[in-house]
Amino acid sequence: MANILSRYETMDPFILLSAVNLKLRDEQPSLDELCRTYEIDEKKLCSRLKGVGFTYNAEQNQFR
């Protein structure tokens, strides 16, 4: 999955959403940790997903 997340800037946003939420659910305690682990720019990731209507919900640790 790390290879998939390395392409977060160009991949289909709905596949990205699925991959990110899977990692958040199964492996990462927070968005901050996910971004550090996979060396992802958090602002860019949030912007990509916001572009298709999803924002990060810290309480649920997922994009909705």
MMTF fields as JSON, N, C-alpha, C and O atoms, coordinates in Angstrom:
{
  "mmtfVersion": "1.0.0",
  "mmtfProducer": "UNKNOWN",
  "numBonds": 255,
  "numAtoms": 256,
  "numGroups": 64,
  "numChains": 1,
  "numModels": 1,
  "chainsPerModel": [1],
  "groupsPerChain": [64],
  "chainIdList": ["A"],
  "bondAtomList": [4, 2, 8, 6, 12, 10, 16, 14, 20, 18, 24, 22, 28, 26, 32, 30, 36, 34, 40, 38, 44, 42, 48, 46, 52, 50, 56, 54, 60, 58, 64, 62, 68, 66, 72, 70, 76, 74, 80, 78, 84, 82, 88, 86, 92, 90, 96, 94, 100, 98, 104, 102, 108, 106, 112, 110, 116, 114, 120, 118, 124, 122, 128, 126, 132, 130, 136, 134, 140, 138, 144, 142, 148, 146, 152, 150, 156, 154, 160, 158, 164, 162, 168, 166, 172, 170, 176, 174, 180, 178, 184, 182, 188, 186, 192, 190, 196, 194, 200, 198, 204, 202, 208, 206, 212, 210, 216, 214, 220, 218, 224, 222, 228, 226, 232, 230, 236, 234, 240, 238, 244, 242, 248, 246, 252, 250],
  "bondOrderList": [1, 1, 1, 1, 1, 1, 1, 1, 1, 1, 1, 1, 1, 1, 1, 1, 1, 1, 1, 1, 1, 1, 1, 1, 1, 1, 1, 1, 1, 1, 1, 1, 1, 1, 1, 1, 1, 1, 1, 1, 1, 1, 1, 1, 1, 1, 1, 1, 1, 1, 1, 1, 1, 1, 1, 1, 1, 1, 1, 1, 1, 1, 1],
  "groupList": [{"groupName": "MET", "atomNameList": ["N", "CA", "C", "O"], "elementList": ["N", "C", "C", "O"], "formalChargeList": [0, 0, 0, 0], "bondAtomList": [1, 0, 2, 1, 3, 2], "bondOrderList": [1, 1, 2], "singleLetterCode": "M", "chemCompType": "L-PEPTIDE LINKING"}, {"groupName": "ALA", "atomNameList": ["N", "CA", "C", "O"], "elementList": ["N", "C", "C", "O"], "formalChargeList": [0, 0, 0, 0], "bondAtomList": [1, 0, 2, 1, 3, 2], "bondOrderList": [1, 1, 2], "singleLetterCode": "A", "chemCompType": "L-PEPTIDE LINKING"}, {"groupName": "ASN", "atomNameList": ["N", "CA", "C", "O"], "elementList": ["N", "C", "C", "O"], "formalChargeList": [0, 0, 0, 0], "bondAtomList": [1, 0, 2, 1, 3, 2], "bondOrderList": [1, 1, 2], "singleLetterCode": "N", "chemCompType": "L-PEPTIDE LINKING"}, {"groupName": "ILE", "atomNameList": ["N", "CA", "C", "O"], "elementList": ["N", "C", "C", "O"], "formalChargeList": [0, 0, 0, 0], "bondAtomList": [1, 0, 2, 1, 3, 2], "bondOrderList": [1, 1, 2], "singleLetterCode": "I", "chemCompType": "L-PEPTIDE LINKING"}, {"groupName": "LEU", "atomNameList": ["N", "CA", "C", "O"], "elementList": ["N", "C", "C", "O"], "formalChargeList": [0, 0, 0, 0], "bondAtomList": [1, 0, 2, 1, 3, 2], "bondOrderList": [1, 1, 2], "singleLetterCode": "L", "chemCompType": "L-PEPTIDE LINKING"}, {"groupName": "SER", "atomNameList": ["N", "CA", "C", "O"], "elementList": ["N", "C", "C", "O"], "formalChargeList": [0, 0, 0, 0], "bondAtomList": [1, 0, 2, 1, 3, 2], "bondOrderList": [1, 1, 2], "singleLetterCode": "S", "chemCompType": "L-PEPTIDE LINKING"}, {"groupName": "ARG", "atomNameList": ["N", "CA", "C", "O"], "elementList": ["N", "C", "C", "O"], "formalChargeList": [0, 0, 0, 0], "bondAtomList": [1, 0, 2, 1, 3, 2], "bondOrderList": [1, 1, 2], "singleLetterCode": "R", "chemCompType": "L-PEPTIDE LINKING"}, {"groupName": "TYR", "atomNameList": ["N", "CA", "C", "O"], "elementList": ["N", "C", "C", "O"], "formalChargeList": [0, 0, 0, 0], "bondAtomList": [1, 0, 2, 1, 3, 2], "bondOrderList": [1, 1, 2], "singleLetterCode": "Y", "chemCompType": "L-PEPTIDE LINKING"}, {"groupName": "GLU", "atomNameList": ["N", "CA", "C", "O"], "elementList": ["N", "C", "C", "O"], "formalChargeList": [0, 0, 0, 0], "bondAtomList": [1, 0, 2, 1, 3, 2], "bondOrderList": [1, 1, 2], "singleLetterCode": "E", "chemCompType": "L-PEPTIDE LINKING"}, {"groupName": "THR", "atomNameList": ["N", "CA", "C", "O"], "elementList": ["N", "C", "C", "O"], "formalChargeList": [0, 0, 0, 0], "bondAtomList": [1, 0, 2, 1, 3, 2], "bondOrderList": [1, 1, 2], "singleLetterCode": "T", "chemCompType": "L-PEPTIDE LINKING"}, {"groupName": "ASP", "atomNameList": ["N", "CA", "C", "O"], "elementList": ["N", "C", "C", "O"], "formalChargeList": [0, 0, 0, 0], "bondAtomList": [1, 0, 2, 1, 3, 2], "bondOrderList": [1, 1, 2], "singleLetterCode": "D", "chemCompType": "L-PEPTIDE LINKING"}, {"groupName": "PRO", "atomNameList": ["N", "CA", "C", "O"], "elementList": ["N", "C", "C", "O"], "formalChargeList": [0, 0, 0, 0], "bondAtomList": [1, 0, 2, 1, 3, 2], "bondOrderList": [1, 1, 2], "singleLetterCode": "P", "chemCompType": "L-PEPTIDE LINKING"}, {"groupName": "PHE", "atomNameList": ["N", "CA", "C", "O"], "elementList": ["N", "C", "C", "O"], "formalChargeList": [0, 0, 0, 0], "bondAtomList": [1, 0, 2, 1, 3, 2], "bondOrderList": [1, 1, 2], "singleLetterCode": "F", "chemCompType": "L-PEPTIDE LINKING"}, {"groupName": "VAL", "atomNameList": ["N", "CA", "C", "O"], "elementList": ["N", "C", "C", "O"], "formalChargeList": [0, 0, 0, 0], "bondAtomList": [1, 0, 2, 1, 3, 2], "bondOrderList": [1, 1, 2], "singleLetterCode": "V", "chemCompType": "L-PEPTIDE LINKING"}, {"groupName": "LYS", "atomNameList": ["N", "CA", "C", "O"], "elementList": ["N", "C", "C", "O"], "formalChargeList": [0, 0, 0, 0], "bondAtomList": [1, 0, 2, 1, 3, 2], "bondOrderList": [1, 1, 2], "singleLetterCode": "K", "chemCompType": "L-PEPTIDE LINKING"}, {"groupName": "GLN", "atomNameList": ["N", "CA", "C", "O"], "elementList": ["N", "C", "C", "O"], "formalChargeList": [0, 0, 0, 0], "bondAtomList": [1, 0, 2, 1, 3, 2], "bondOrderList": [1, 1, 2], "singleLetterCode": "Q", "chemCompType": "L-PEPTIDE LINKING"}, {"groupName": "CYS", "atomNameList": ["N", "CA", "C", "O"], "elementList": ["N", "C", "C", "O"], "formalChargeList": [0, 0, 0, 0], "bondAtomList": [1, 0, 2, 1, 3, 2], "bondOrderList": [1, 1, 2], "singleLetterCode": "C", "chemCompType": "L-PEPTIDE LINKING"}, {"groupName": "GLY", "atomNameList": ["N", "CA", "C", "O"], "elementList": ["N", "C", "C", "O"], "formalChargeList": [0, 0, 0, 0], "bondAtomList": [1, 0, 2, 1, 3, 2], "bondOrderList": [1, 1, 2], "singleLetterCode": "G", "chemCompType": "PEPTIDE LINKING"}],
  "groupTypeList": [0, 1, 2, 3, 4, 5, 6, 7, 8, 9, 0, 10, 11, 12, 3, 4, 4, 5, 1, 13, 2, 4, 14, 4, 6, 10, 8, 15, 11, 5, 4, 10, 8, 4, 16, 6, 9, 7, 8, 3, 10, 8, 14, 14, 4, 16, 5, 6, 4, 14, 17, 13, 17, 12, 9, 7, 2, 1, 8, 15, 2, 15, 12, 6],
  "groupIdList": [1, 2, 3, 4, 5, 6, 7, 8, 9, 10, 11, 12, 13, 14, 15, 16, 17, 18, 19, 20, 21, 22, 23, 24, 25, 26, 27, 28, 29, 30, 31, 32, 33, 34, 35, 36, 37, 38, 39, 40, 41, 42, 43, 44, 45, 46, 47, 48, 49, 50, 51, 52, 53, 54, 55, 56, 57, 58, 59, 60, 61, 62, 63, 64],
  "secStructList": [7, 2, 2, 2, 2, 6, 6, 6, 6, 6, 1, 7, 2, 2, 2, 2, 2, 2, 2, 2, 2, 2, 2, 2, 2, 2, 6, 7, 1, 1, 2, 2, 2, 2, 2, 2, 2, 2, 6, 7, 7, 2, 2, 2, 2, 2, 2, 2, 2, 2, 6, 6, 6, 7, 7, 3, 3, 6, 6, 6, 6, 3, 3, 7],
  "xCoordList": [0.824, 0.0, 0.864, 0.419, 2.077, 2.941, 3.164, 3.205, 3.309, 3.497, 2.261, 2.378, 1.107, -0.124, -0.169, -0.483, 0.134, 0.072, 1.147, 0.982, 2.233, 3.272, 2.791, 3.408, 1.697, 1.143, -0.104, -0.924, -0.243, -1.468, -1.795, -2.962, -0.794, -1.042, -1.707, -2.331, -1.577, -2.087, -3.136, -3.774, -3.318, -4.25, -5.702, -6.001, -6.583, -8.016, -8.369, -8.003, -9.071, -9.34, -10.202, -10.102, -11.034, -11.872, -11.077, -11.349, -10.115, -9.203, -8.309, -8.032, -7.864, -7.063, -7.844, -7.31, -9.081, -9.931, -9.995, -9.826, -10.233, -10.321, -9.006, -9.003, -7.898, -6.589, -6.243, -5.76, -6.495, -6.182, -7.05, -6.538, -8.348, -9.223, -8.896, -9.027, -8.476, -8.051, -6.844, -6.811, -5.857, -4.666, -5.017, -4.502, -5.891, -6.291, -7.034, -6.831, -7.879, -8.644, -7.758, -7.884, -6.865, -6.116, -4.742, -4.252, -4.114, -2.707, -2.325, -1.419, -2.986, -2.514, -3.497, -4.704, -2.983, -3.863, -4.355, -5.272, -3.742, -4.142, -3.671, -2.816, -4.244, -3.82, -2.373, -1.603, -2.01, -0.631, 0.36, 1.377, 0.067, 0.934, 0.996, 2.067, -0.134, -0.161, 0.735, 1.519, 0.619, 1.415, 2.906, 3.731, 3.249, 4.669, 5.183, 6.27, 4.411, 4.838, 5.08, 6.061, 4.186, 4.271, 4.834, 4.798, 5.362, 5.985, 5.057, 5.425, 3.851, 2.813, 2.626, 2.629, 2.465, 2.162, 0.689, -0.209, 0.459, -0.903, -1.832, -2.989, -1.343, -2.178, -2.582, -3.728, -1.654, -1.965, -2.965, -3.895, -2.771, -3.688, -5.097, -6.066, -5.207, -6.519, -7.159, -8.37, -6.359, -6.87, -7.409, -8.466, -6.682, -7.145, -8.478, -9.384, -8.599, -9.836, -10.968, -12.134, -10.639, -11.664, -12.243, -13.413, -11.421, -11.857, -12.984, -13.713, -13.131, -14.229, -15.219, -16.018, -15.147, -16.17, -15.89, -16.816, -14.645, -14.333, -13.379, -12.411, -13.659, -12.773, -12.445, -13.177, -11.328, -10.874, -11.653, -11.813, -12.134, -12.828, -11.912, -11.789, -11.267, -10.29, -10.941, -10.338, -12.15, -12.833, -13.042, -12.92, -13.35, -13.571, -12.316, -12.279, -11.304, -10.039, -10.288, -9.798, -11.062, -11.301, -11.789, -12.25, -11.673, -12.232, -13.665, -13.986, -14.553, -15.975, -16.514, -17.703],
  "yCoordList": [-1.2, 0.0, 1.258, 2.304, 1.18, 2.361, 2.895, 4.11, 2.02, 2.474, 3.213, 4.208, 2.744, 3.421, 4.826, 5.78, 4.967, 6.273, 7.218, 8.435, 6.693, 7.56, 8.296, 9.278, 7.834, 8.482, 9.308, 9.572, 9.706, 10.368, 11.637, 12.016, 12.294, 13.559, 13.358, 14.28, 12.163, 11.957, 10.852, 10.717, 10.076, 8.953, 9.397, 10.49, 8.556, 8.821, 9.143, 8.387, 10.25, 10.655, 9.67, 9.617, 8.901, 7.947, 6.696, 6.09, 6.318, 5.227, 5.707, 4.965, 6.952, 7.552, 7.561, 7.189, 7.976, 7.999, 6.611, 6.472, 5.614, 4.251, 3.806, 3.232, 4.069, 3.651, 4.363, 3.743, 5.662, 6.442, 5.994, 5.782, 5.847, 5.425, 4.019, 3.728, 3.148, 1.804, 1.875, 1.212, 2.681, 2.835, 3.472, 3.062, 4.468, 5.114, 4.136, 4.132, 3.319, 2.355, 1.253, 0.89, 0.724, -0.477, -0.238, -1.074, 0.9, 1.041, 2.341, 2.35, 3.427, 4.726, 5.355, 5.361, 5.883, 6.481, 7.879, 8.398, 8.496, 9.854, 10.17, 9.482, 11.218, 11.678, 12.143, 11.886, 12.819, 13.295, 12.131, 12.218, 11.059, 9.879, 9.237, 8.832, 9.144, 8.576, 9.379, 8.812, 10.684, 11.539, 11.44, 11.451, 11.344, 11.165, 9.821, 9.735, 8.776, 7.428, 7.288, 6.678, 7.854, 7.69, 8.913, 8.996, 9.873, 11.073, 11.772, 12.042, 12.052, 12.707, 14.12, 14.346, 15.061, 16.435, 16.489, 16.339, 16.699, 16.647, 17.667, 17.357, 18.859, 19.895, 19.493, 19.7, 18.926, 18.493, 17.346, 17.319, 16.401, 15.269, 15.762, 15.365, 16.61, 17.137, 17.934, 17.859, 18.685, 19.473, 18.575, 18.85, 17.504, 16.573, 15.958, 15.873, 15.528, 14.873, 15.886, 15.561, 17.086, 18.114, 18.473, 18.84, 18.366, 18.659, 17.761, 18.117, 16.601, 15.694, 15.535, 14.599, 16.474, 16.539, 15.841, 15.637, 15.469, 14.759, 15.561, 16.139, 15.592, 16.242, 15.251, 14.292, 15.512, 14.619, 14.875, 16.02, 13.803, 13.854, 13.184, 11.959, 13.984, 13.46, 12.516, 11.52, 12.822, 11.995, 10.57, 9.603, 10.447, 9.131, 8.614, 7.47, 9.463, 9.124, 8.604, 7.546, 9.382, 9.026, 10.242, 11.229, 10.143, 11.157, 10.795, 9.635, 11.811, 11.587, 12.689, 12.699],
  "zCoordList": [0.0, 0.0, 0.0, -0.473, 0.514, 0.539, -0.864, -1.058, -1.845, -3.219, -3.718, -4.434, -3.354, -3.762, -3.174, -3.886, -1.91, -1.273, -1.787, -1.703, -2.314, -2.859, -4.107, -4.518, -4.713, -5.906, -5.577, -6.456, -4.342, -3.896, -4.679, -4.771, -5.24, -5.947, -7.307, -7.832, -7.881, -9.238, -9.354, -10.397, -8.317, -8.427, -8.339, -7.858, -8.799, -8.718, -7.268, -6.368, -7.024, -5.645, -4.857, -3.632, -5.524, -4.798, -4.402, -3.366, -5.212, -4.834, -3.697, -2.755, -3.795, -2.73, -1.422, -0.377, -1.471, -0.276, 0.365, 1.577, -0.436, 0.067, 0.704, 1.794, 0.029, 0.537, 1.844, 2.791, 1.883, 3.086, 4.256, 5.356, 4.039, 5.136, 5.611, 6.8, 4.714, 5.113, 6.042, 7.079, 5.667, 6.509, 7.858, 8.898, 7.83, 9.08, 9.981, 11.196, 9.404, 10.195, 10.761, 11.931, 9.938, 10.324, 10.941, 11.7, 10.623, 11.023, 11.71, 12.544, 11.382, 11.848, 12.843, 12.602, 13.955, 14.961, 14.603, 15.24, 13.572, 13.198, 11.784, 11.226, 11.223, 9.903, 9.949, 9.025, 11.014, 11.176, 11.11, 10.422, 11.816, 11.813, 10.432, 9.981, 9.769, 8.415, 7.482, 6.72, 7.543, 6.661, 6.968, 6.055, 8.236, 8.6, 8.124, 7.552, 8.357, 7.987, 6.49, 6.066, 5.7, 4.246, 3.525, 2.298, 4.319, 3.766, 2.773, 1.629, 3.245, 2.458, 2.983, 4.193, 2.078, 2.458, 2.881, 2.052, 4.155, 4.7, 4.039, 3.756, 3.797, 3.176, 1.757, 1.356, 1.005, -0.359, -0.352, -1.158, 0.559, 0.66, 0.994, 0.346, 1.987, 2.39, 1.261, 1.051, 0.546, -0.573, -1.686, -2.254, -1.994, -3.035, -2.661, -3.49, -1.414, -0.992, -0.781, -1.0, -0.367, -0.234, -1.601, -1.709, -2.638, -3.996, -4.476, -5.402, -3.854, -4.209, -3.053, -3.023, -2.101, -1.073, 0.246, 1.032, 0.515, 1.757, 2.623, 2.128, 3.926, 4.887, 5.997, 6.24, 6.657, 7.714, 8.999, 9.422, 9.611, 10.881, 11.9, 11.914, 12.754, 13.714, 14.721, 15.119, 15.128, 16.12, 15.589, 16.341, 14.326, 13.716, 12.996, 12.541, 12.901, 12.234, 10.812, 10.419, 10.062, 8.676, 7.9, 8.474, 6.585, 5.711, 5.45, 5.191, 5.518, 5.292, 4.435, 4.117]
}
